[in-house]
């Protein structure tokens, strides 16, 4: 039987994390804090609601995600159909408190699980400039990938923006060992330490 080998993902440096954060639009910069500090996937970050934060207990409940099905956005359970609690570091909690003061959560109503599912309303921490949920493909094309290019994680596109590929963070079988610096925030941050790099003084 052929031997499978793991793809080793190289975690970002603190310089890269801070650089990507600074290159994003101001109202979405705290997505980097919660993704890198709490290990959330992209859909979980953009689906994060105010009631999932337990500042006193230092916990964050991951109960749903923002998901696109057949071209329609819905709220759905996290990947694997299981909710979970994760630690909420004080640095991330402070960043989210500051973010919420400057950009108060907005109530967004979407179907649950499927485009024809029952409507549910969440007070989302991260929204687009029009006050609706983030359009993930637009974010990836016009915000995330340019931010990665700005700090040299990926090359500058020669032509128009291309969607940032999310390669995932699971181990994959291949013909030989590979080492890659994943352009996806989710795969890179989940593969590395969940502890957020220390803030610059």
ZABATOR-888808 format. One record per residue: residue in one letter; x, y, z of N, C-alpha, C, CB in turn; residue number from 1. Coordinates in Angstrom, 1 decimal, always signed. Glycine has a CB too. Layout:
residues N
a,X,Y,Z,X,Y,Z,X,Y,Z,X,Y,Z,NUM;
...
END
This chain:
residues 201
x,+0.9,-1.2,+0.0,+0.0,+0.0,+0.0,+0.9,+1.2,+0.0,-1.0,+0.0,+1.2,1;
x,+0.6,+2.2,-0.9,+1.4,+3.4,-0.9,+1.3,+4.2,+0.4,+1.0,+4.3,-2.1,2;
x,+2.4,+4.8,+0.8,+2.4,+5.5,+2.0,+1.9,+6.9,+1.7,+3.8,+5.6,+2.6,3;
x,+1.0,+7.4,+2.6,+0.6,+8.8,+2.5,+1.4,+9.7,+3.3,-0.9,+8.9,+2.9,4;
x,+1.5,+10.9,+2.9,+2.3,+11.9,+3.7,+1.5,+13.1,+4.0,+3.6,+12.2,+2.9,5;
x,+1.9,+13.8,+5.0,+1.1,+15.0,+5.4,+1.6,+16.3,+4.7,+1.2,+15.2,+6.9,6;
x,+0.7,+17.2,+4.5,+1.1,+18.5,+4.0,+1.4,+19.4,+5.2,+0.0,+19.1,+3.1,7;
x,+2.6,+19.9,+5.3,+2.9,+20.7,+6.5,+2.6,+22.2,+6.2,+4.4,+20.5,+6.9,8;
x,+1.7,+22.8,+7.0,+1.4,+24.1,+6.8,+2.2,+25.0,+7.7,-0.1,+24.4,+7.1,9;
x,+2.8,+26.0,+7.1,+3.7,+26.9,+7.8,+2.9,+28.0,+8.4,+4.8,+27.5,+6.9,10;
x,+2.8,+28.1,+9.8,+2.0,+29.2,+10.4,+2.6,+30.6,+10.0,+2.0,+29.0,+11.9,11;
x,+1.7,+31.6,+10.0,+2.2,+32.9,+9.7,+3.0,+33.5,+10.8,+1.0,+33.8,+9.4,12;
x,+3.9,+34.4,+10.5,+4.6,+35.2,+11.6,+3.7,+36.2,+12.1,+5.9,+35.8,+11.0,13;
x,+4.0,+36.8,+13.3,+3.3,+37.9,+13.8,+3.3,+39.1,+12.9,+3.9,+38.3,+15.2,14;
x,+4.4,+39.3,+12.2,+4.5,+40.4,+11.3,+3.4,+40.2,+10.1,+5.9,+40.5,+10.7,15;
x,+3.3,+39.0,+9.7,+2.3,+38.8,+8.6,+0.9,+38.9,+9.1,+2.5,+37.4,+8.0,16;
x,+0.6,+38.4,+10.3,-0.8,+38.5,+10.8,-1.1,+40.0,+11.0,-0.9,+37.8,+12.2,17;
x,-0.2,+40.8,+11.6,-0.5,+42.2,+11.8,-0.6,+43.0,+10.5,+0.5,+42.8,+12.7,18;
x,+0.2,+42.5,+9.5,+0.2,+43.2,+8.2,-1.1,+43.0,+7.5,+1.4,+42.7,+7.4,19;
x,-1.6,+41.7,+7.5,-2.8,+41.4,+6.9,-4.0,+42.2,+7.5,-3.1,+39.9,+6.9,20;
x,-4.0,+42.2,+8.9,-5.0,+42.9,+9.6,-5.0,+44.4,+9.2,-4.7,+42.8,+11.1,21;
x,-3.9,+45.0,+9.1,-3.8,+46.4,+8.8,-4.3,+46.7,+7.3,-2.4,+47.0,+9.0,22;
x,-4.1,+45.7,+6.5,-4.5,+45.9,+5.1,-5.9,+45.7,+4.8,-3.7,+45.0,+4.2,23;
x,-6.7,+45.2,+5.7,-8.1,+45.0,+5.5,-8.9,+46.3,+5.8,-8.6,+43.9,+6.5,24;
x,-10.1,+46.4,+5.3,-10.9,+47.6,+5.7,-11.1,+47.6,+7.2,-12.3,+47.5,+5.0,25;
x,-11.2,+48.8,+7.7,-11.2,+49.0,+9.2,-12.3,+48.2,+9.9,-11.3,+50.5,+9.5,26;
x,-13.5,+48.1,+9.3,-14.6,+47.5,+9.9,-14.5,+45.9,+9.9,-15.9,+47.9,+9.3,27;
x,-13.5,+45.4,+9.2,-13.3,+44.0,+9.2,-12.0,+43.5,+9.8,-13.4,+43.5,+7.8,28;
x,-11.2,+44.4,+10.3,-9.9,+44.0,+10.9,-10.0,+43.1,+12.0,-9.1,+45.3,+11.3,29;
x,-11.0,+43.2,+12.9,-11.1,+42.3,+14.0,-11.4,+40.9,+13.7,-12.2,+42.9,+15.0,30;
x,-11.7,+40.7,+12.4,-11.9,+39.3,+12.0,-10.6,+38.5,+12.1,-12.4,+39.2,+10.5,31;
x,-9.5,+39.2,+11.9,-8.2,+38.5,+12.1,-8.0,+38.2,+13.5,-7.1,+39.5,+11.6,32;
x,-8.4,+39.0,+14.5,-8.2,+38.8,+15.9,-8.9,+37.5,+16.3,-8.7,+39.9,+16.7,33;
x,-10.2,+37.4,+15.9,-11.0,+36.3,+16.4,-10.7,+35.0,+15.6,-12.5,+36.6,+16.2,34;
x,-10.3,+35.1,+14.4,-9.9,+33.9,+13.6,-8.6,+33.3,+14.1,-9.8,+34.2,+12.1,35;
x,-7.6,+34.2,+14.3,-6.3,+33.7,+14.8,-6.3,+33.4,+16.2,-5.2,+34.8,+14.5,36;
x,-7.0,+34.1,+17.0,-7.0,+34.0,+18.5,-7.9,+32.8,+19.0,-7.4,+35.2,+19.1,37;
x,-9.0,+32.5,+18.2,-9.9,+31.5,+18.7,-10.0,+30.3,+17.7,-11.3,+32.2,+18.8,38;
x,-9.3,+30.4,+16.6,-9.3,+29.3,+15.7,-10.6,+29.0,+14.9,-9.0,+28.0,+16.4,39;
x,-11.3,+30.1,+14.7,-12.6,+30.0,+14.0,-12.4,+29.9,+12.5,-13.5,+31.1,+14.3,40;
x,-13.2,+29.1,+11.8,-13.2,+29.1,+10.3,-13.9,+30.3,+9.8,-14.0,+27.8,+9.8,41;
x,-13.7,+30.6,+8.5,-14.2,+31.8,+7.9,-15.7,+32.0,+8.0,-13.8,+31.9,+6.4,42;
x,-16.5,+30.9,+7.8,-17.9,+31.1,+7.9,-18.4,+31.3,+9.3,-18.6,+29.8,+7.4,43;
x,-17.6,+30.7,+10.3,-17.9,+31.0,+11.7,-17.6,+32.4,+12.1,-17.1,+30.0,+12.6,44;
x,-16.6,+33.0,+11.6,-16.2,+34.3,+11.9,-17.3,+35.3,+11.3,-14.9,+34.7,+11.2,45;
x,-17.7,+35.1,+10.1,-18.7,+36.0,+9.5,-20.1,+35.7,+10.0,-18.7,+35.9,+8.0,46;
x,-20.3,+34.6,+10.7,-21.6,+34.3,+11.3,-21.6,+34.6,+12.8,-22.0,+32.8,+11.1,47;
x,-20.5,+35.0,+13.3,-20.4,+35.3,+14.8,-21.4,+36.3,+15.2,-19.0,+35.7,+15.1,48;
x,-22.2,+35.9,+16.2,-23.2,+36.8,+16.7,-22.9,+37.2,+18.2,-24.6,+36.1,+16.7,49;
x,-23.5,+38.3,+18.5,-23.3,+39.0,+19.8,-23.5,+38.0,+21.0,-24.1,+40.2,+20.0,50;
x,-24.6,+37.2,+20.9,-24.9,+36.3,+22.0,-24.0,+35.2,+22.2,-26.3,+35.8,+21.8,51;
x,-23.1,+35.0,+21.3,-22.1,+33.8,+21.4,-20.9,+34.2,+22.3,-21.7,+33.4,+20.0,52;
x,-20.8,+35.5,+22.6,-19.6,+35.9,+23.4,-20.0,+35.9,+24.9,-19.2,+37.3,+23.0,53;
x,-19.1,+35.2,+25.7,-19.2,+35.2,+27.1,-17.9,+35.9,+27.7,-19.4,+33.7,+27.7,54;
x,-18.0,+37.2,+27.8,-16.8,+37.9,+28.2,-16.5,+37.6,+29.7,-17.0,+39.4,+28.1,55;
x,-17.5,+37.4,+30.5,-17.2,+37.2,+31.9,-16.6,+35.8,+32.1,-18.5,+37.2,+32.7,56;
x,-17.0,+34.8,+31.3,-16.5,+33.5,+31.4,-15.3,+33.2,+30.6,-17.6,+32.5,+31.1,57;
x,-15.0,+34.1,+29.7,-13.8,+34.0,+28.8,-14.0,+32.8,+27.8,-12.6,+33.7,+29.6,58;
x,-15.3,+32.7,+27.3,-15.6,+31.6,+26.4,-16.3,+32.2,+25.2,-16.4,+30.5,+27.0,59;
x,-16.2,+31.5,+24.0,-16.9,+31.9,+22.8,-17.6,+30.6,+22.3,-15.9,+32.5,+21.7,60;
x,-19.0,+30.7,+22.2,-19.8,+29.6,+21.7,-19.9,+29.7,+20.2,-21.2,+29.6,+22.4,61;
x,-19.4,+28.6,+19.6,-19.5,+28.5,+18.1,-20.7,+27.7,+17.8,-18.2,+28.0,+17.5,62;
x,-21.9,+28.3,+17.5,-23.1,+27.6,+17.4,-23.6,+27.6,+15.9,-24.1,+28.2,+18.2,63;
x,-23.0,+28.4,+15.1,-23.5,+28.4,+13.7,-22.5,+29.1,+12.8,-24.9,+29.2,+13.6,64;
x,-22.7,+29.0,+11.5,-21.8,+29.7,+10.6,-22.7,+30.3,+9.5,-20.8,+28.7,+10.0,65;
x,-22.0,+31.2,+8.8,-22.6,+31.8,+7.6,-22.2,+30.9,+6.4,-22.2,+33.3,+7.3,66;
x,-23.2,+30.4,+5.6,-22.9,+29.4,+4.6,-23.6,+29.8,+3.3,-23.2,+28.0,+5.1,67;
x,-23.0,+29.4,+2.2,-23.7,+29.7,+0.9,-24.1,+28.3,+0.3,-22.7,+30.4,-0.1,68;
x,-25.4,+28.2,+0.0,-25.9,+27.0,-0.6,-26.7,+27.4,-1.8,-26.8,+26.2,+0.4,69;
x,-26.3,+26.8,-2.9,-27.0,+27.0,-4.2,-27.1,+28.5,-4.5,-28.4,+26.4,-4.2,70;
x,-26.1,+29.3,-4.2,-26.0,+30.7,-4.5,-26.8,+31.6,-3.4,-26.6,+30.9,-5.8,71;
x,-27.3,+30.9,-2.4,-28.0,+31.7,-1.4,-27.3,+31.5,+0.0,-29.5,+31.2,-1.3,72;
x,-27.3,+32.6,+0.7,-26.6,+32.6,+2.1,-27.7,+32.1,+3.1,-26.1,+33.9,+2.4,73;
x,-27.2,+31.3,+4.0,-28.0,+30.8,+5.1,-27.1,+30.7,+6.4,-28.6,+29.3,+4.8,74;
x,-27.8,+30.6,+7.5,-27.1,+30.2,+8.7,-27.3,+28.7,+8.9,-27.7,+31.0,+10.0,75;
x,-26.2,+28.1,+9.3,-26.2,+26.6,+9.5,-25.3,+26.3,+10.6,-25.8,+25.9,+8.2,76;
x,-25.4,+25.0,+11.1,-24.4,+24.5,+12.1,-23.0,+24.6,+11.6,-24.8,+23.1,+12.5,77;
x,-22.0,+24.6,+12.5,-20.6,+24.6,+12.1,-20.3,+23.3,+11.3,-19.7,+24.8,+13.3,78;
x,-19.2,+23.3,+10.7,-18.7,+22.2,+9.9,-18.8,+20.9,+10.8,-17.3,+22.4,+9.4,79;
x,-19.3,+19.8,+10.2,-19.5,+18.6,+11.0,-20.8,+18.5,+11.8,-18.3,+18.5,+12.0,80;
x,-21.6,+19.6,+11.7,-22.9,+19.6,+12.4,-22.8,+19.7,+13.9,-23.6,+18.4,+12.0,81;
x,-21.6,+20.1,+14.4,-21.5,+20.2,+15.9,-21.1,+21.6,+16.3,-20.4,+19.2,+16.3,82;
x,-21.8,+22.1,+17.4,-21.4,+23.3,+18.0,-20.3,+23.0,+19.0,-22.6,+24.1,+18.6,83;
x,-19.6,+24.1,+19.4,-18.5,+23.9,+20.4,-18.3,+25.2,+21.1,-17.2,+23.4,+19.7,84;
x,-17.6,+25.1,+22.2,-17.1,+26.3,+22.9,-15.6,+26.4,+22.8,-17.5,+26.3,+24.4,85;
x,-15.0,+27.6,+22.7,-13.6,+27.8,+22.6,-13.2,+28.9,+23.6,-13.1,+28.1,+21.2,86;
x,-12.0,+28.9,+24.0,-11.5,+30.0,+24.9,-11.5,+31.3,+24.2,-10.1,+29.7,+25.4,87;
x,-11.9,+32.4,+24.9,-11.9,+33.7,+24.4,-10.8,+34.5,+25.1,-13.3,+34.4,+24.6,88;
x,-9.6,+34.6,+24.5,-8.5,+35.3,+25.1,-8.8,+36.7,+25.4,-7.2,+35.2,+24.2,89;
x,-8.2,+37.3,+26.4,-8.5,+38.7,+26.8,-8.2,+39.7,+25.6,-7.8,+39.1,+28.0,90;
x,-7.1,+39.4,+24.9,-6.7,+40.3,+23.8,-7.8,+40.3,+22.7,-5.4,+39.9,+23.2,91;
x,-8.4,+39.1,+22.4,-9.4,+39.0,+21.4,-10.7,+39.7,+21.9,-9.7,+37.5,+21.0,92;
x,-11.0,+39.4,+23.2,-12.2,+40.0,+23.8,-12.1,+41.5,+23.7,-12.4,+39.5,+25.3,93;
x,-11.0,+42.1,+24.0,-10.8,+43.5,+24.0,-11.0,+44.1,+22.6,-9.4,+43.9,+24.6,94;
x,-10.4,+43.3,+21.6,-10.5,+43.8,+20.2,-12.0,+43.7,+19.8,-9.7,+42.8,+19.3,95;
x,-12.7,+42.7,+20.2,-14.1,+42.6,+19.8,-15.0,+43.7,+20.5,-14.7,+41.3,+20.1,96;
x,-14.6,+44.0,+21.8,-15.4,+45.1,+22.5,-15.1,+46.4,+21.7,-14.9,+45.2,+23.9,97;
x,-13.9,+46.7,+21.4,-13.6,+48.0,+20.6,-14.3,+48.0,+19.3,-12.1,+48.1,+20.4,98;
x,-14.3,+46.8,+18.6,-15.0,+46.7,+17.3,-16.5,+47.0,+17.4,-14.7,+45.3,+16.7,99;
x,-17.1,+46.4,+18.5,-18.5,+46.5,+18.6,-18.9,+48.0,+19.0,-19.0,+45.6,+19.7,100;
x,-18.1,+48.7,+19.7,-18.4,+50.1,+20.0,-18.3,+50.9,+18.8,-17.3,+50.6,+21.1,101;
x,-17.4,+50.7,+17.9,-17.2,+51.4,+16.7,-18.2,+51.0,+15.6,-15.8,+51.4,+16.2,102;
x,-18.5,+49.7,+15.6,-19.4,+49.1,+14.6,-20.4,+48.2,+15.3,-18.6,+48.3,+13.5,103;
x,-21.5,+48.7,+15.8,-22.4,+47.9,+16.6,-23.0,+46.8,+15.8,-23.6,+48.8,+17.1,104;
x,-23.2,+45.6,+16.5,-23.8,+44.5,+15.8,-25.1,+44.8,+15.0,-24.1,+43.3,+16.8,105;
x,-25.3,+44.2,+13.9,-26.5,+44.4,+13.1,-27.3,+43.1,+13.0,-26.1,+44.9,+11.7,106;
x,-28.6,+43.2,+13.2,-29.5,+42.1,+13.1,-29.7,+41.7,+11.6,-30.9,+42.4,+13.8,107;
x,-29.4,+40.5,+11.3,-29.5,+40.0,+10.0,-30.4,+38.7,+10.0,-28.1,+39.7,+9.3,108;
x,-31.3,+38.6,+9.1,-32.2,+37.5,+9.0,-32.0,+36.7,+7.8,-33.7,+38.0,+9.0,109;
x,-31.7,+35.4,+8.0,-31.5,+34.5,+6.9,-32.2,+33.1,+7.1,-29.9,+34.3,+6.7,110;
x,-32.3,+32.3,+6.1,-32.9,+31.0,+6.3,-31.9,+30.1,+7.1,-33.2,+30.3,+5.0,111;
x,-32.5,+29.1,+7.8,-31.7,+28.2,+8.6,-31.4,+26.9,+7.8,-32.3,+27.8,+9.9,112;
x,-30.2,+26.6,+7.6,-29.7,+25.3,+6.9,-29.9,+25.3,+5.4,-30.4,+24.2,+7.6,113;
x,-31.0,+25.6,+4.9,-31.3,+25.5,+3.5,-32.0,+26.8,+3.0,-32.2,+24.3,+3.1,114;
x,-31.9,+27.1,+1.7,-32.5,+28.4,+1.2,-34.0,+28.5,+1.5,-32.3,+28.5,-0.2,115;
x,-34.7,+27.3,+1.7,-36.1,+27.4,+2.0,-36.4,+27.1,+3.4,-36.8,+26.4,+1.1,116;
x,-35.4,+27.1,+4.3,-35.5,+26.8,+5.7,-36.2,+28.0,+6.4,-34.2,+26.5,+6.3,117;
x,-36.6,+27.7,+7.7,-37.2,+28.8,+8.5,-36.2,+29.9,+8.7,-37.6,+28.2,+9.9,118;
x,-36.8,+31.1,+8.8,-35.9,+32.3,+9.0,-35.5,+32.5,+10.4,-36.7,+33.6,+8.5,119;
x,-34.2,+32.8,+10.6,-33.7,+33.1,+11.9,-32.9,+34.4,+11.9,-32.7,+31.9,+12.4,120;
x,-32.8,+35.1,+13.0,-32.2,+36.4,+13.0,-31.0,+36.3,+14.0,-33.2,+37.5,+13.5,121;
x,-29.9,+36.8,+13.6,-28.7,+36.9,+14.4,-28.1,+38.3,+14.4,-27.6,+35.9,+13.9,122;
x,-27.6,+38.7,+15.6,-26.9,+40.0,+15.7,-25.5,+39.9,+15.3,-27.1,+40.7,+17.1,123;
x,-25.1,+40.1,+14.1,-23.8,+39.8,+13.6,-22.8,+40.8,+13.9,-23.8,+39.6,+12.0,124;
x,-21.6,+40.4,+14.4,-20.5,+41.3,+14.7,-19.9,+41.9,+13.5,-19.5,+40.7,+15.6,125;
x,-19.8,+41.1,+12.4,-19.2,+41.6,+11.2,-20.2,+41.6,+10.0,-18.0,+40.6,+10.8,126;
x,-20.3,+42.8,+9.4,-21.2,+42.9,+8.3,-20.5,+43.7,+7.2,-22.5,+43.7,+8.8,127;
x,-21.2,+43.9,+6.1,-20.6,+44.7,+5.0,-21.0,+46.1,+5.2,-21.1,+44.2,+3.6,128;
x,-20.5,+47.0,+4.3,-20.7,+48.4,+4.5,-22.1,+48.8,+4.3,-19.8,+49.2,+3.5,129;
x,-22.9,+47.9,+3.7,-24.4,+48.3,+3.5,-25.2,+47.8,+4.7,-24.9,+47.6,+2.2,130;
x,-24.6,+47.2,+5.7,-25.4,+46.7,+6.9,-26.0,+45.4,+6.7,-26.4,+47.7,+7.2,131;
x,-25.5,+44.5,+5.8,-25.9,+43.2,+5.7,-24.8,+42.2,+6.0,-26.5,+42.9,+4.2,132;
x,-25.0,+40.9,+5.8,-24.0,+39.9,+6.0,-22.9,+40.1,+5.0,-24.5,+38.5,+6.0,133;
x,-21.7,+39.7,+5.3,-20.5,+39.8,+4.4,-20.8,+38.8,+3.2,-19.2,+39.4,+5.1,134;
x,-20.6,+39.3,+2.0,-20.6,+38.4,+0.8,-19.2,+37.8,+0.7,-21.0,+39.2,-0.5,135;
x,-19.0,+36.6,+1.1,-17.7,+36.0,+1.3,-16.9,+36.0,+0.0,-17.9,+34.5,+1.8,136;
x,-17.5,+35.7,-1.1,-16.7,+35.7,-2.4,-16.2,+37.1,-2.7,-17.6,+35.2,-3.5,137;
x,-17.0,+38.1,-2.4,-16.5,+39.5,-2.6,-15.4,+39.8,-1.7,-17.6,+40.5,-2.5,138;
x,-15.5,+39.4,-0.4,-14.5,+39.6,+0.6,-13.2,+39.0,+0.1,-14.9,+39.1,+1.9,139;
x,-13.3,+37.7,-0.3,-12.1,+37.0,-0.7,-11.4,+37.6,-1.9,-12.4,+35.6,-1.0,140;
x,-12.2,+38.0,-2.8,-11.6,+38.6,-4.1,-11.0,+40.0,-3.9,-12.7,+38.6,-5.1,141;
x,-11.8,+40.8,-3.2,-11.4,+42.3,-3.3,-10.8,+42.8,-1.9,-12.6,+43.1,-3.6,142;
x,-10.8,+42.0,-0.9,-10.3,+42.4,+0.4,-9.2,+41.5,+0.9,-11.4,+42.6,+1.4,143;
x,-9.5,+40.2,+1.0,-8.6,+39.2,+1.6,-7.4,+39.0,+0.7,-9.3,+37.9,+1.8,144;
x,-7.5,+38.7,-0.5,-6.4,+38.4,-1.4,-5.5,+39.6,-1.5,-6.8,+37.9,-2.7,145;
x,-6.0,+40.8,-1.8,-5.1,+42.0,-1.8,-4.4,+42.2,-0.5,-5.9,+43.2,-2.1,146;
x,-5.0,+41.9,+0.7,-4.3,+42.0,+1.9,-3.1,+41.0,+2.0,-5.3,+41.8,+3.1,147;
x,-3.4,+39.8,+1.5,-2.3,+38.8,+1.5,-1.1,+39.2,+0.6,-2.8,+37.4,+1.0,148;
x,-1.5,+39.8,-0.5,-0.5,+40.3,-1.5,+0.3,+41.4,-0.9,-1.1,+40.7,-2.8,149;
x,-0.4,+42.2,-0.1,+0.3,+43.4,+0.5,+1.4,+43.1,+1.4,-0.7,+44.3,+1.2,150;
x,+1.4,+41.9,+2.0,+2.5,+41.5,+2.9,+3.3,+40.4,+2.3,+1.9,+41.0,+4.3,151;
x,+3.1,+40.1,+1.1,+4.0,+39.1,+0.4,+3.6,+37.7,+0.6,+5.3,+39.4,+0.8,152;
x,+2.5,+37.3,+1.1,+2.1,+35.9,+1.3,+1.8,+35.3,+0.0,+0.9,+35.8,+2.3,153;
x,+1.2,+36.0,-0.9,+0.9,+35.6,-2.2,+1.4,+36.7,-3.2,-0.6,+35.2,-2.5,154;
x,+1.7,+36.3,-4.4,+2.1,+37.4,-5.4,+1.0,+38.3,-5.8,+2.7,+36.7,-6.6,155;
x,+1.3,+39.5,-6.1,+0.3,+40.4,-6.7,-0.3,+39.8,-7.9,+1.0,+41.8,-6.9,156;
x,-1.6,+39.9,-8.1,-2.2,+39.4,-9.3,-1.8,+40.2,-10.5,-3.8,+39.4,-9.2,157;
x,-1.6,+39.5,-11.6,-1.2,+40.2,-12.8,-2.4,+40.9,-13.4,-0.6,+39.3,-13.8,158;
x,-3.6,+40.3,-13.3,-4.8,+40.9,-13.8,-5.8,+41.0,-12.7,-5.4,+40.1,-15.0,159;
x,-7.0,+41.1,-13.0,-8.1,+41.3,-12.0,-8.0,+40.3,-10.8,-9.4,+41.2,-12.6,160;
x,-8.6,+40.7,-9.7,-8.5,+39.8,-8.5,-9.1,+38.4,-8.8,-9.2,+40.5,-7.3,161;
x,-8.5,+37.4,-8.2,-9.0,+36.1,-8.3,-9.4,+35.6,-6.9,-7.9,+35.1,-9.0,162;
x,-10.4,+34.8,-6.8,-10.9,+34.4,-5.5,-9.8,+33.6,-4.8,-12.1,+33.4,-5.6,163;
x,-9.6,+34.0,-3.5,-8.6,+33.3,-2.7,-9.0,+31.9,-2.4,-8.4,+34.1,-1.3,164;
x,-8.2,+31.0,-2.8,-8.5,+29.6,-2.6,-8.4,+29.2,-1.1,-7.6,+28.7,-3.5,165;
x,-9.4,+28.5,-0.6,-9.3,+28.0,+0.7,-9.0,+26.5,+0.6,-10.7,+28.2,+1.5,166;
x,-7.8,+26.2,+0.9,-7.3,+24.8,+0.7,-7.6,+23.9,+1.9,-5.8,+24.8,+0.4,167;
x,-8.1,+24.5,+3.0,-8.4,+23.6,+4.1,-7.2,+23.3,+5.0,-9.0,+22.3,+3.7,168;
x,-7.4,+22.8,+6.2,-6.3,+22.6,+7.1,-6.2,+21.1,+7.4,-6.5,+23.4,+8.3,169;
x,-6.9,+20.2,+6.7,-6.8,+18.8,+7.0,-5.6,+18.2,+6.4,-8.0,+18.1,+6.6,170;
x,-5.1,+17.1,+6.9,-4.0,+16.4,+6.3,-4.4,+15.7,+5.0,-3.4,+15.4,+7.3,171;
x,-3.6,+15.8,+4.0,-4.0,+15.3,+2.7,-2.9,+14.3,+2.2,-4.2,+16.4,+1.6,172;
x,-3.4,+13.3,+1.5,-2.4,+12.3,+1.0,-1.8,+12.9,-0.3,-3.1,+11.0,+0.7,173;
x,-0.5,+12.6,-0.5,+0.1,+13.0,-1.7,+1.3,+12.1,-2.0,+0.6,+14.5,-1.6,174;
x,+1.9,+12.3,-3.1,+3.0,+11.4,-3.5,+4.3,+11.7,-2.8,+3.3,+11.5,-5.0,175;
x,+4.4,+12.8,-2.1,+5.6,+13.1,-1.3,+5.3,+14.2,-0.3,+6.7,+13.6,-2.3,176;
x,+6.2,+14.5,+0.6,+6.0,+15.5,+1.5,+6.0,+16.9,+0.9,+7.1,+15.5,+2.6,177;
x,+5.1,+17.7,+1.3,+5.0,+19.0,+0.8,+5.0,+20.0,+1.9,+3.7,+19.2,-0.1,178;
x,+5.5,+21.2,+1.7,+5.4,+22.3,+2.7,+4.9,+23.5,+1.9,+6.8,+22.6,+3.3,179;
x,+3.8,+24.0,+2.5,+3.1,+25.2,+1.8,+2.7,+26.2,+2.8,+1.9,+24.7,+1.0,180;
x,+2.7,+27.5,+2.4,+2.1,+28.5,+3.2,+0.8,+28.8,+2.7,+3.1,+29.8,+3.2,181;
x,-0.3,+28.3,+3.4,-1.6,+28.3,+2.9,-2.2,+29.7,+2.8,-2.5,+27.5,+3.7,182;
x,-2.7,+30.2,+1.6,-3.3,+31.5,+1.6,-4.6,+31.7,+2.3,-3.5,+31.9,+0.1,183;
x,-5.2,+30.6,+2.8,-6.4,+30.7,+3.5,-6.2,+31.1,+5.0,-7.2,+29.5,+3.4,184;
x,-7.0,+32.1,+5.5,-6.8,+32.4,+6.9,-7.2,+31.2,+7.8,-7.7,+33.6,+7.3,185;
x,-8.2,+30.5,+7.4,-8.7,+29.4,+8.2,-7.7,+28.3,+8.4,-10.0,+28.9,+7.7,186;
x,-7.2,+27.8,+7.2,-6.3,+26.7,+7.3,-5.0,+27.0,+8.0,-5.9,+26.2,+5.9,187;
x,-4.4,+28.2,+7.8,-3.2,+28.6,+8.4,-3.4,+28.8,+9.9,-2.7,+29.9,+7.8,188;
x,-4.4,+29.5,+10.3,-4.5,+29.8,+11.7,-5.0,+28.5,+12.5,-5.6,+30.8,+11.9,189;
x,-5.8,+27.7,+11.9,-6.2,+26.4,+12.6,-5.0,+25.5,+12.7,-7.4,+25.8,+11.8,190;
x,-4.2,+25.5,+11.7,-3.1,+24.5,+11.7,-2.0,+24.9,+12.7,-2.4,+24.4,+10.3,191;
x,-1.9,+26.2,+13.0,-0.9,+26.7,+13.9,-1.5,+26.8,+15.3,-0.3,+28.1,+13.5,192;
x,-0.8,+27.5,+16.2,-1.3,+27.7,+17.5,-2.5,+28.5,+17.5,-0.2,+28.3,+18.4,193;
x,-3.4,+28.2,+18.4,-4.6,+29.1,+18.6,-4.4,+30.3,+19.4,-5.8,+28.2,+19.2,194;
x,-3.2,+30.4,+20.0,-2.8,+31.6,+20.7,-2.4,+32.7,+19.8,-1.7,+31.3,+21.7,195;
x,-3.1,+33.8,+19.9,-2.8,+34.9,+19.1,-1.4,+35.5,+19.3,-3.9,+36.0,+19.2,196;
x,-0.7,+35.9,+18.3,+0.6,+36.5,+18.5,+0.5,+37.7,+19.4,+1.3,+36.9,+17.2,197;
x,+1.5,+38.0,+20.2,+1.4,+39.1,+21.1,+1.3,+40.4,+20.3,+2.6,+39.2,+22.1,198;
x,+0.5,+41.3,+20.9,+0.3,+42.6,+20.2,+1.6,+43.4,+20.3,-0.9,+43.4,+20.8,199;
x,+1.8,+44.2,+19.3,+2.9,+45.1,+19.4,+2.7,+46.2,+20.4,+3.3,+45.8,+18.0,200;
x,+3.7,+46.6,+21.1,+3.5,+47.7,+22.1,+3.5,+49.0,+21.5,+4.7,+47.6,+23.1,201;
END
